[in-house]
Amino acid sequence: MGIGDKAKNKAEELAGKAKAAAGDATDNRDLEAEGRVQESKADVKQAGENVKDSGDDVADALRSASGATKFEDPDTPR
C-alpha cells in the first residue's frame, strides 16, 4: 500500500470523527451517524490494505525461502 493511500484513509477517518463530534455537539444525530459511517468505511479500507500488505509479505517470504525472484519466469528451468 502506498503512502498516499494511507494518508487518504487517515484523512477520511479524521473527517468522519470530526463530523461525528460536530453532530454530537449540536445534537444532530444524522450528522453524528454519517460521521461514524464515514469513519467506519475508512477503517475497513485500512484493514483491507493491511491484509493486502500481509499477503505481499507472505509471498515475498516464500519467494525468498525458495530462492525465486519476483519477476522470474516460471517456465524457465533453473
PyMOL Python script that loads the backbone (N, CA, C, O; Angstrom):
from pymol import cmd

cmd.read_pdbstr("""\
ATOM      1  N   MET A   1       0.854  -1.169   0.000  1.00  0.00           N
ATOM      2  CA  MET A   1       0.000   0.000   0.000  1.00  0.00           C
ATOM      3  C   MET A   1       0.893   1.223   0.000  1.00  0.00           C
ATOM      4  O   MET A   1       1.888   1.287   0.722  1.00  0.00           O
ATOM      5  N   GLY A   2       0.528   2.175  -0.810  1.00  0.00           N
ATOM      6  CA  GLY A   2       1.322   3.379  -0.897  1.00  0.00           C
ATOM      7  C   GLY A   2       1.017   4.345   0.230  1.00  0.00           C
ATOM      8  O   GLY A   2      -0.025   4.276   0.881  1.00  0.00           O
ATOM      9  N   ILE A   3       1.955   5.238   0.436  1.00  0.00           N
ATOM     10  CA  ILE A   3       1.783   6.225   1.498  1.00  0.00           C
ATOM     11  C   ILE A   3       0.611   7.150   1.207  1.00  0.00           C
ATOM     12  O   ILE A   3      -0.018   7.668   2.130  1.00  0.00           O
ATOM     13  N   GLY A   4       0.316   7.360  -0.067  1.00  0.00           N
ATOM     14  CA  GLY A   4      -0.827   8.182  -0.446  1.00  0.00           C
ATOM     15  C   GLY A   4      -2.139   7.559  -0.003  1.00  0.00           C
ATOM     16  O   GLY A   4      -3.049   8.256   0.447  1.00  0.00           O
ATOM     17  N   ASP A   5      -2.233   6.224  -0.136  1.00  0.00           N
ATOM     18  CA  ASP A   5      -3.441   5.520   0.305  1.00  0.00           C
ATOM     19  C   ASP A   5      -3.604   5.620   1.817  1.00  0.00           C
ATOM     20  O   ASP A   5      -4.708   5.826   2.320  1.00  0.00           O
ATOM     21  N   LYS A   6      -2.499   5.473   2.532  1.00  0.00           N
ATOM     22  CA  LYS A   6      -2.553   5.573   3.990  1.00  0.00           C
ATOM     23  C   LYS A   6      -3.025   6.959   4.413  1.00  0.00           C
ATOM     24  O   LYS A   6      -3.868   7.092   5.300  1.00  0.00           O
ATOM     25  N   ALA A   7      -2.483   7.978   3.777  1.00  0.00           N
ATOM     26  CA  ALA A   7      -2.848   9.354   4.116  1.00  0.00           C
ATOM     27  C   ALA A   7      -4.313   9.622   3.775  1.00  0.00           C
ATOM     28  O   ALA A   7      -5.019  10.287   4.533  1.00  0.00           O
ATOM     29  N   LYS A   8      -4.760   9.111   2.648  1.00  0.00           N
ATOM     30  CA  LYS A   8      -6.142   9.305   2.227  1.00  0.00           C
ATOM     31  C   LYS A   8      -7.106   8.636   3.206  1.00  0.00           C
ATOM     32  O   LYS A   8      -8.117   9.224   3.589  1.00  0.00           O
ATOM     33  N   ASN A   9      -6.787   7.406   3.606  1.00  0.00           N
ATOM     34  CA  ASN A   9      -7.634   6.696   4.564  1.00  0.00           C
ATOM     35  C   ASN A   9      -7.652   7.395   5.913  1.00  0.00           C
ATOM     36  O   ASN A   9      -8.700   7.486   6.553  1.00  0.00           O
ATOM     37  N   LYS A  10      -6.505   7.887   6.347  1.00  0.00           N
ATOM     38  CA  LYS A  10      -6.428   8.583   7.634  1.00  0.00           C
ATOM     39  C   LYS A  10      -7.217   9.887   7.576  1.00  0.00           C
ATOM     40  O   LYS A  10      -7.906  10.236   8.535  1.00  0.00           O
ATOM     41  N   ALA A  11      -7.124  10.608   6.462  1.00  0.00           N
ATOM     42  CA  ALA A  11      -7.868  11.858   6.313  1.00  0.00           C
ATOM     43  C   ALA A  11      -9.374  11.587   6.347  1.00  0.00           C
ATOM     44  O   ALA A  11     -10.130  12.343   6.958  1.00  0.00           O
ATOM     45  N   GLU A  12      -9.806  10.510   5.692  1.00  0.00           N
ATOM     46  CA  GLU A  12     -11.226  10.163   5.697  1.00  0.00           C
ATOM     47  C   GLU A  12     -11.681   9.782   7.109  1.00  0.00           C
ATOM     48  O   GLU A  12     -12.782  10.135   7.533  1.00  0.00           O
ATOM     49  N   GLU A  13     -10.833   9.068   7.819  1.00  0.00           N
ATOM     50  CA  GLU A  13     -11.152   8.681   9.194  1.00  0.00           C
ATOM     51  C   GLU A  13     -11.296   9.919  10.086  1.00  0.00           C
ATOM     52  O   GLU A  13     -12.240  10.027  10.869  1.00  0.00           O
ATOM     53  N   LEU A  14     -10.355  10.838   9.956  1.00  0.00           N
ATOM     54  CA  LEU A  14     -10.400  12.058  10.769  1.00  0.00           C
ATOM     55  C   LEU A  14     -11.601  12.931  10.416  1.00  0.00           C
ATOM     56  O   LEU A  14     -12.200  13.548  11.297  1.00  0.00           O
ATOM     57  N   ALA A  15     -11.954  12.985   9.138  1.00  0.00           N
ATOM     58  CA  ALA A  15     -13.130  13.751   8.727  1.00  0.00           C
ATOM     59  C   ALA A  15     -14.388  13.143   9.332  1.00  0.00           C
ATOM     60  O   ALA A  15     -15.289  13.865   9.760  1.00  0.00           O
ATOM     61  N   GLY A  16     -14.448  11.827   9.368  1.00  0.00           N
ATOM     62  CA  GLY A  16     -15.585  11.143   9.977  1.00  0.00           C
ATOM     63  C   GLY A  16     -15.677  11.424  11.465  1.00  0.00           C
ATOM     64  O   GLY A  16     -16.765  11.647  11.996  1.00  0.00           O
ATOM     65  N   LYS A  17     -14.528  11.413  12.141  1.00  0.00           N
ATOM     66  CA  LYS A  17     -14.513  11.725  13.575  1.00  0.00           C
ATOM     67  C   LYS A  17     -14.985  13.148  13.829  1.00  0.00           C
ATOM     68  O   LYS A  17     -15.743  13.407  14.764  1.00  0.00           O
ATOM     69  N   ALA A  18     -14.530  14.061  12.992  1.00  0.00           N
ATOM     70  CA  ALA A  18     -14.927  15.461  13.146  1.00  0.00           C
ATOM     71  C   ALA A  18     -16.434  15.628  12.932  1.00  0.00           C
ATOM     72  O   ALA A  18     -17.103  16.348  13.673  1.00  0.00           O
ATOM     73  N   LYS A  19     -16.953  14.950  11.904  1.00  0.00           N
ATOM     74  CA  LYS A  19     -18.389  15.015  11.631  1.00  0.00           C
ATOM     75  C   LYS A  19     -19.189  14.449  12.800  1.00  0.00           C
ATOM     76  O   LYS A  19     -20.190  15.029  13.219  1.00  0.00           O
ATOM     77  N   ALA A  20     -18.738  13.320  13.315  1.00  0.00           N
ATOM     78  CA  ALA A  20     -19.434  12.687  14.436  1.00  0.00           C
ATOM     79  C   ALA A  20     -19.407  13.589  15.667  1.00  0.00           C
ATOM     80  O   ALA A  20     -20.404  13.710  16.379  1.00  0.00           O
ATOM     81  N   ALA A  21     -18.263  14.217  15.911  1.00  0.00           N
ATOM     82  CA  ALA A  21     -18.149  15.118  17.061  1.00  0.00           C
ATOM     83  C   ALA A  21     -19.039  16.344  16.883  1.00  0.00           C
ATOM     84  O   ALA A  21     -19.680  16.794  17.833  1.00  0.00           O
ATOM     85  N   ALA A  22     -19.078  16.879  15.677  1.00  0.00           N
ATOM     86  CA  ALA A  22     -19.935  18.038  15.406  1.00  0.00           C
ATOM     87  C   ALA A  22     -21.402  17.668  15.572  1.00  0.00           C
ATOM     88  O   ALA A  22     -22.184  18.441  16.126  1.00  0.00           O
ATOM     89  N   GLY A  23     -21.769  16.497  15.098  1.00  0.00           N
ATOM     90  CA  GLY A  23     -23.138  16.033  15.251  1.00  0.00           C
ATOM     91  C   GLY A  23     -23.505  15.832  16.706  1.00  0.00           C
ATOM     92  O   GLY A  23     -24.620  16.148  17.120  1.00  0.00           O
ATOM     93  N   ASP A  24     -22.574  15.308  17.481  1.00  0.00           N
ATOM     94  CA  ASP A  24     -22.811  15.106  18.909  1.00  0.00           C
ATOM     95  C   ASP A  24     -22.951  16.439  19.638  1.00  0.00           C
ATOM     96  O   ASP A  24     -23.825  16.604  20.489  1.00  0.00           O
ATOM     97  N   ALA A  25     -22.082  17.385  19.294  1.00  0.00           N
ATOM     98  CA  ALA A  25     -22.089  18.688  19.951  1.00  0.00           C
ATOM     99  C   ALA A  25     -23.355  19.486  19.639  1.00  0.00           C
ATOM    100  O   ALA A  25     -23.824  20.260  20.473  1.00  0.00           O
ATOM    101  N   THR A  26     -23.902  19.299  18.450  1.00  0.00           N
ATOM    102  CA  THR A  26     -25.079  20.071  18.044  1.00  0.00           C
ATOM    103  C   THR A  26     -26.373  19.270  18.175  1.00  0.00           C
ATOM    104  O   THR A  26     -27.440  19.728  17.768  1.00  0.00           O
ATOM    105  N   ASP A  27     -26.267  18.076  18.744  1.00  0.00           N
ATOM    106  CA  ASP A  27     -27.431  17.189  18.892  1.00  0.00           C
ATOM    107  C   ASP A  27     -28.052  16.812  17.554  1.00  0.00           C
ATOM    108  O   ASP A  27     -29.252  16.552  17.464  1.00  0.00           O
ATOM    109  N   ASN A  28     -27.222  16.786  16.516  1.00  0.00           N
ATOM    110  CA  ASN A  28     -27.673  16.384  15.184  1.00  0.00           C
ATOM    111  C   ASN A  28     -27.306  14.915  15.008  1.00  0.00           C
ATOM    112  O   ASN A  28     -26.183  14.589  14.622  1.00  0.00           O
ATOM    113  N   ARG A  29     -28.256  14.035  15.291  1.00  0.00           N
ATOM    114  CA  ARG A  29     -27.998  12.585  15.260  1.00  0.00           C
ATOM    115  C   ARG A  29     -27.684  12.088  13.850  1.00  0.00           C
ATOM    116  O   ARG A  29     -26.910  11.146  13.679  1.00  0.00           O
ATOM    117  N   ASP A  30     -28.281  12.717  12.847  1.00  0.00           N
ATOM    118  CA  ASP A  30     -27.999  12.308  11.463  1.00  0.00           C
ATOM    119  C   ASP A  30     -26.547  12.587  11.098  1.00  0.00           C
ATOM    120  O   ASP A  30     -25.884  11.742  10.497  1.00  0.00           O
ATOM    121  N   LEU A  31     -26.053  13.756  11.455  1.00  0.00           N
ATOM    122  CA  LEU A  31     -24.663  14.115  11.165  1.00  0.00           C
ATOM    123  C   LEU A  31     -23.699  13.222  11.952  1.00  0.00           C
ATOM    124  O   LEU A  31     -22.666  12.791  11.440  1.00  0.00           O
ATOM    125  N   GLU A  32     -24.061  12.962  13.187  1.00  0.00           N
ATOM    126  CA  GLU A  32     -23.221  12.085  14.010  1.00  0.00           C
ATOM    127  C   GLU A  32     -23.132  10.689  13.391  1.00  0.00           C
ATOM    128  O   GLU A  32     -22.051  10.108  13.299  1.00  0.00           O
ATOM    129  N   ALA A  33     -24.275  10.165  12.972  1.00  0.00           N
ATOM    130  CA  ALA A  33     -24.297   8.832  12.353  1.00  0.00           C
ATOM    131  C   ALA A  33     -23.513   8.824  11.042  1.00  0.00           C
ATOM    132  O   ALA A  33     -22.775   7.882  10.754  1.00  0.00           O
ATOM    133  N   GLU A  34     -23.682   9.877  10.258  1.00  0.00           N
ATOM    134  CA  GLU A  34     -22.946   9.981   8.991  1.00  0.00           C
ATOM    135  C   GLU A  34     -21.438   9.975   9.244  1.00  0.00           C
ATOM    136  O   GLU A  34     -20.682   9.336   8.512  1.00  0.00           O
ATOM    137  N   GLY A  35     -21.011  10.683  10.273  1.00  0.00           N
ATOM    138  CA  GLY A  35     -19.594  10.709  10.627  1.00  0.00           C
ATOM    139  C   GLY A  35     -19.085   9.349  11.067  1.00  0.00           C
ATOM    140  O   GLY A  35     -17.982   8.948  10.694  1.00  0.00           O
ATOM    141  N   ARG A  36     -19.872   8.640  11.851  1.00  0.00           N
ATOM    142  CA  ARG A  36     -19.474   7.305  12.315  1.00  0.00           C
ATOM    143  C   ARG A  36     -19.374   6.330  11.126  1.00  0.00           C
ATOM    144  O   ARG A  36     -18.476   5.490  11.076  1.00  0.00           O
ATOM    145  N   VAL A  37     -20.300   6.455  10.181  1.00  0.00           N
ATOM    146  CA  VAL A  37     -20.254   5.601   8.984  1.00  0.00           C
ATOM    147  C   VAL A  37     -18.997   5.907   8.175  1.00  0.00           C
ATOM    148  O   VAL A  37     -18.311   4.991   7.723  1.00  0.00           O
ATOM    149  N   GLN A  38     -18.695   7.184   7.990  1.00  0.00           N
ATOM    150  CA  GLN A  38     -17.509   7.577   7.233  1.00  0.00           C
ATOM    151  C   GLN A  38     -16.244   7.054   7.915  1.00  0.00           C
ATOM    152  O   GLN A  38     -15.331   6.556   7.256  1.00  0.00           O
ATOM    153  N   GLU A  39     -16.205   7.171   9.224  1.00  0.00           N
ATOM    154  CA  GLU A  39     -15.055   6.685   9.989  1.00  0.00           C
ATOM    155  C   GLU A  39     -14.914   5.166   9.844  1.00  0.00           C
ATOM    156  O   GLU A  39     -13.808   4.651   9.678  1.00  0.00           O
ATOM    157  N   SER A  40     -16.036   4.465   9.909  1.00  0.00           N
ATOM    158  CA  SER A  40     -16.017   3.005   9.773  1.00  0.00           C
ATOM    159  C   SER A  40     -15.559   2.575   8.388  1.00  0.00           C
ATOM    160  O   SER A  40     -14.803   1.613   8.256  1.00  0.00           O
ATOM    161  N   LYS A  41     -16.008   3.277   7.358  1.00  0.00           N
ATOM    162  CA  LYS A  41     -15.582   2.954   5.996  1.00  0.00           C
ATOM    163  C   LYS A  41     -14.076   3.099   5.850  1.00  0.00           C
ATOM    164  O   LYS A  41     -13.422   2.265   5.223  1.00  0.00           O
ATOM    165  N   ALA A  42     -13.532   4.155   6.428  1.00  0.00           N
ATOM    166  CA  ALA A  42     -12.085   4.370   6.358  1.00  0.00           C
ATOM    167  C   ALA A  42     -11.346   3.249   7.089  1.00  0.00           C
ATOM    168  O   ALA A  42     -10.302   2.786   6.629  1.00  0.00           O
ATOM    169  N   ASP A  43     -11.889   2.818   8.226  1.00  0.00           N
ATOM    170  CA  ASP A  43     -11.264   1.724   8.978  1.00  0.00           C
ATOM    171  C   ASP A  43     -11.280   0.425   8.173  1.00  0.00           C
ATOM    172  O   ASP A  43     -10.303  -0.324   8.185  1.00  0.00           O
ATOM    173  N   VAL A  44     -12.378   0.159   7.479  1.00  0.00           N
ATOM    174  CA  VAL A  44     -12.482  -1.053   6.668  1.00  0.00           C
ATOM    175  C   VAL A  44     -11.485  -1.001   5.503  1.00  0.00           C
ATOM    176  O   VAL A  44     -10.829  -1.995   5.195  1.00  0.00           O
ATOM    177  N   LYS A  45     -11.380   0.162   4.865  1.00  0.00           N
ATOM    178  CA  LYS A  45     -10.408   0.306   3.771  1.00  0.00           C
ATOM    179  C   LYS A  45      -8.997   0.061   4.275  1.00  0.00           C
ATOM    180  O   LYS A  45      -8.201  -0.611   3.620  1.00  0.00           O
ATOM    181  N   GLN A  46      -8.692   0.616   5.453  1.00  0.00           N
ATOM    182  CA  GLN A  46      -7.356   0.446   6.024  1.00  0.00           C
ATOM    183  C   GLN A  46      -7.102  -1.028   6.341  1.00  0.00           C
ATOM    184  O   GLN A  46      -6.009  -1.535   6.091  1.00  0.00           O
ATOM    185  N   ALA A  47      -8.097  -1.711   6.884  1.00  0.00           N
ATOM    186  CA  ALA A  47      -7.939  -3.134   7.190  1.00  0.00           C
ATOM    187  C   ALA A  47      -7.701  -3.940   5.914  1.00  0.00           C
ATOM    188  O   ALA A  47      -6.872  -4.850   5.899  1.00  0.00           O
ATOM    189  N   GLY A  48      -8.422  -3.609   4.850  1.00  0.00           N
ATOM    190  CA  GLY A  48      -8.222  -4.295   3.572  1.00  0.00           C
ATOM    191  C   GLY A  48      -6.819  -4.084   3.029  1.00  0.00           C
ATOM    192  O   GLY A  48      -6.196  -5.011   2.511  1.00  0.00           O
ATOM    193  N   GLU A  49      -6.335  -2.874   3.149  1.00  0.00           N
ATOM    194  CA  GLU A  49      -4.972  -2.586   2.694  1.00  0.00           C
ATOM    195  C   GLU A  49      -3.948  -3.342   3.542  1.00  0.00           C
ATOM    196  O   GLU A  49      -2.935  -3.810   3.023  1.00  0.00           O
ATOM    197  N   ASN A  50      -4.208  -3.461   4.838  1.00  0.00           N
ATOM    198  CA  ASN A  50      -3.301  -4.210   5.712  1.00  0.00           C
ATOM    199  C   ASN A  50      -3.272  -5.688   5.342  1.00  0.00           C
ATOM    200  O   ASN A  50      -2.220  -6.325   5.398  1.00  0.00           O
ATOM    201  N   VAL A  51      -4.427  -6.233   4.964  1.00  0.00           N
ATOM    202  CA  VAL A  51      -4.483  -7.629   4.522  1.00  0.00           C
ATOM    203  C   VAL A  51      -3.662  -7.800   3.248  1.00  0.00           C
ATOM    204  O   VAL A  51      -2.905  -8.762   3.115  1.00  0.00           O
ATOM    205  N   LYS A  52      -3.814  -6.864   2.311  1.00  0.00           N
ATOM    206  CA  LYS A  52      -3.023  -6.928   1.067  1.00  0.00           C
ATOM    207  C   LYS A  52      -1.532  -6.872   1.373  1.00  0.00           C
ATOM    208  O   LYS A  52      -0.744  -7.631   0.808  1.00  0.00           O
ATOM    209  N   ASP A  53      -1.151  -5.968   2.270  1.00  0.00           N
ATOM    210  CA  ASP A  53       0.259  -5.856   2.639  1.00  0.00           C
ATOM    211  C   ASP A  53       0.772  -7.156   3.257  1.00  0.00           C
ATOM    212  O   ASP A  53       1.889  -7.586   2.971  1.00  0.00           O
ATOM    213  N   SER A  54      -0.046  -7.776   4.104  1.00  0.00           N
ATOM    214  CA  SER A  54       0.348  -9.036   4.735  1.00  0.00           C
ATOM    215  C   SER A  54       0.516 -10.128   3.689  1.00  0.00           C
ATOM    216  O   SER A  54       1.456 -10.920   3.754  1.00  0.00           O
ATOM    217  N   GLY A  55      -0.395 -10.167   2.728  1.00  0.00           N
ATOM    218  CA  GLY A  55      -0.286 -11.151   1.649  1.00  0.00           C
ATOM    219  C   GLY A  55       0.984 -10.954   0.845  1.00  0.00           C
ATOM    220  O   GLY A  55       1.647 -11.922   0.474  1.00  0.00           O
ATOM    221  N   ASP A  56       1.322  -9.706   0.575  1.00  0.00           N
ATOM    222  CA  ASP A  56       2.560  -9.408  -0.145  1.00  0.00           C
ATOM    223  C   ASP A  56       3.776  -9.843   0.668  1.00  0.00           C
ATOM    224  O   ASP A  56       4.742 -10.370   0.117  1.00  0.00           O
ATOM    225  N   ASP A  57       3.724  -9.620   1.977  1.00  0.00           N
ATOM    226  CA  ASP A  57       4.837 -10.022   2.840  1.00  0.00           C
ATOM    227  C   ASP A  57       5.022 -11.542   2.832  1.00  0.00           C
ATOM    228  O   ASP A  57       6.147 -12.039   2.775  1.00  0.00           O
ATOM    229  N   VAL A  58       3.910 -12.269   2.891  1.00  0.00           N
ATOM    230  CA  VAL A  58       3.976 -13.732   2.858  1.00  0.00           C
ATOM    231  C   VAL A  58       4.540 -14.197   1.520  1.00  0.00           C
ATOM    232  O   VAL A  58       5.403 -15.074   1.481  1.00  0.00           O
ATOM    233  N   ALA A  59       4.063 -13.622   0.436  1.00  0.00           N
ATOM    234  CA  ALA A  59       4.556 -14.003  -0.890  1.00  0.00           C
ATOM    235  C   ALA A  59       6.053 -13.715  -1.010  1.00  0.00           C
ATOM    236  O   ALA A  59       6.802 -14.529  -1.550  1.00  0.00           O
ATOM    237  N   ASP A  60       6.485 -12.566  -0.512  1.00  0.00           N
ATOM    238  CA  ASP A  60       7.916 -12.232  -0.550  1.00  0.00           C
ATOM    239  C   ASP A  60       8.739 -13.212   0.281  1.00  0.00           C
ATOM    240  O   ASP A  60       9.830 -13.612  -0.124  1.00  0.00           O
ATOM    241  N   ALA A  61       8.216 -13.598   1.439  1.00  0.00           N
ATOM    242  CA  ALA A  61       8.934 -14.542   2.297  1.00  0.00           C
ATOM    243  C   ALA A  61       9.044 -15.909   1.633  1.00  0.00           C
ATOM    244  O   ALA A  61      10.090 -16.555   1.706  1.00  0.00           O
ATOM    245  N   LEU A  62       7.978 -16.347   0.990  1.00  0.00           N
ATOM    246  CA  LEU A  62       8.015 -17.627   0.292  1.00  0.00           C
ATOM    247  C   LEU A  62       8.986 -17.587  -0.881  1.00  0.00           C
ATOM    248  O   LEU A  62       9.730 -18.540  -1.115  1.00  0.00           O
ATOM    249  N   ARG A  63       8.974 -16.480  -1.617  1.00  0.00           N
ATOM    250  CA  ARG A  63       9.913 -16.321  -2.736  1.00  0.00           C
ATOM    251  C   ARG A  63      11.346 -16.358  -2.226  1.00  0.00           C
ATOM    252  O   ARG A  63      12.212 -17.009  -2.811  1.00  0.00           O
ATOM    253  N   SER A  64      11.579 -15.660  -1.142  1.00  0.00           N
ATOM    254  CA  SER A  64      12.919 -15.599  -0.578  1.00  0.00           C
ATOM    255  C   SER A  64      13.372 -16.985  -0.112  1.00  0.00           C
ATOM    256  O   SER A  64      14.518 -17.377  -0.335  1.00  0.00           O
ATOM    257  N   ALA A  65      12.480 -17.710   0.524  1.00  0.00           N
ATOM    258  CA  ALA A  65      12.817 -19.041   1.017  1.00  0.00           C
ATOM    259  C   ALA A  65      13.084 -20.017  -0.120  1.00  0.00           C
ATOM    260  O   ALA A  65      13.893 -20.934   0.022  1.00  0.00           O
ATOM    261  N   SER A  66      12.410 -19.822  -1.243  1.00  0.00           N
ATOM    262  CA  SER A  66      12.585 -20.747  -2.364  1.00  0.00           C
ATOM    263  C   SER A  66      13.726 -20.323  -3.293  1.00  0.00           C
ATOM    264  O   SER A  66      14.133 -21.085  -4.171  1.00  0.00           O
ATOM    265  N   GLY A  67      14.231 -19.123  -3.099  1.00  0.00           N
ATOM    266  CA  GLY A  67      15.299 -18.632  -3.951  1.00  0.00           C
ATOM    267  C   GLY A  67      14.790 -17.998  -5.230  1.00  0.00           C
ATOM    268  O   GLY A  67      15.590 -17.589  -6.071  1.00  0.00           O
ATOM    269  N   ALA A  68      13.501 -17.906  -5.395  1.00  0.00           N
ATOM    270  CA  ALA A  68      12.920 -17.303  -6.594  1.00  0.00           C
ATOM    271  C   ALA A  68      12.939 -15.781  -6.474  1.00  0.00           C
ATOM    272  O   ALA A  68      13.077 -15.225  -5.384  1.00  0.00           O
ATOM    273  N   THR A  69      12.799 -15.132  -7.612  1.00  0.00           N
ATOM    274  CA  THR A  69      12.681 -13.680  -7.604  1.00  0.00           C
ATOM    275  C   THR A  69      11.286 -13.300  -8.043  1.00  0.00           C
ATOM    276  O   THR A  69      10.570 -14.113  -8.628  1.00  0.00           O
ATOM    277  N   LYS A  70      10.906 -12.097  -7.772  1.00  0.00           N
ATOM    278  CA  LYS A  70       9.557 -11.638  -8.068  1.00  0.00           C
ATOM    279  C   LYS A  70       9.247 -11.702  -9.562  1.00  0.00           C
ATOM    280  O   LYS A  70       8.109 -11.977  -9.944  1.00  0.00           O
ATOM    281  N   PHE A  71      10.227 -11.456 -10.392  1.00  0.00           N
ATOM    282  CA  PHE A  71       9.988 -11.365 -11.835  1.00  0.00           C
ATOM    283  C   PHE A  71      10.549 -12.551 -12.603  1.00  0.00           C
ATOM    284  O   PHE A  71      10.709 -12.488 -13.822  1.00  0.00           O
ATOM    285  N   GLU A  72      10.839 -13.605 -11.908  1.00  0.00           N
ATOM    286  CA  GLU A  72      11.394 -14.780 -12.555  1.00  0.00           C
ATOM    287  C   GLU A  72      10.318 -15.478 -13.378  1.00  0.00           C
ATOM    288  O   GLU A  72       9.177 -15.604 -12.933  1.00  0.00           O
ATOM    289  N   ASP A  73      10.675 -15.928 -14.569  1.00  0.00           N
ATOM    290  CA  ASP A  73       9.750 -16.637 -15.442  1.00  0.00           C
ATOM    291  C   ASP A  73       9.585 -18.065 -14.933  1.00  0.00           C
ATOM    292  O   ASP A  73      10.566 -18.806 -14.872  1.00  0.00           O
ATOM    293  N   PRO A  74       8.363 -18.471 -14.565  1.00  0.00           N
ATOM    294  CA  PRO A  74       8.177 -19.821 -14.017  1.00  0.00           C
ATOM    295  C   PRO A  74       8.387 -20.927 -15.042  1.00  0.00           C
ATOM    296  O   PRO A  74       8.554 -22.085 -14.661  1.00  0.00           O
ATOM    297  N   ASP A  75       8.385 -20.604 -16.320  1.00  0.00           N
ATOM    298  CA  ASP A  75       8.576 -21.616 -17.359  1.00  0.00           C
ATOM    299  C   ASP A  75      10.052 -21.867 -17.687  1.00  0.00           C
ATOM    300  O   ASP A  75      10.381 -22.800 -18.420  1.00  0.00           O
ATOM    301  N   THR A  76      10.921 -21.041 -17.149  1.00  0.00           N
ATOM    302  CA  THR A  76      12.352 -21.187 -17.412  1.00  0.00           C
ATOM    303  C   THR A  76      12.959 -22.164 -16.400  1.00  0.00           C
ATOM    304  O   THR A  76      12.877 -21.937 -15.193  1.00  0.00           O
ATOM    305  N   PRO A  77      13.567 -23.248 -16.888  1.00  0.00           N
ATOM    306  CA  PRO A  77      14.184 -24.196 -15.947  1.00  0.00           C
ATOM    307  C   PRO A  77      15.390 -23.573 -15.263  1.00  0.00           C
ATOM    308  O   PRO A  77      16.071 -22.716 -15.826  1.00  0.00           O
ATOM    309  N   ARG A  78      15.636 -24.011 -14.061  1.00  0.00           N
ATOM    310  CA  ARG A  78      16.783 -23.481 -13.287  1.00  0.00           C
ATOM    311  C   ARG A  78      18.033 -24.217 -13.586  1.00  0.00           C
ATOM    312  O   ARG A  78      19.084 -23.903 -13.027  1.00  0.00           O
TER     313      ARG A  78
END
""", "prot")
cmd.dss("prot")
cmd.show_as("cartoon", "prot")
cmd.util.cbc("prot")
cmd.orient("prot")
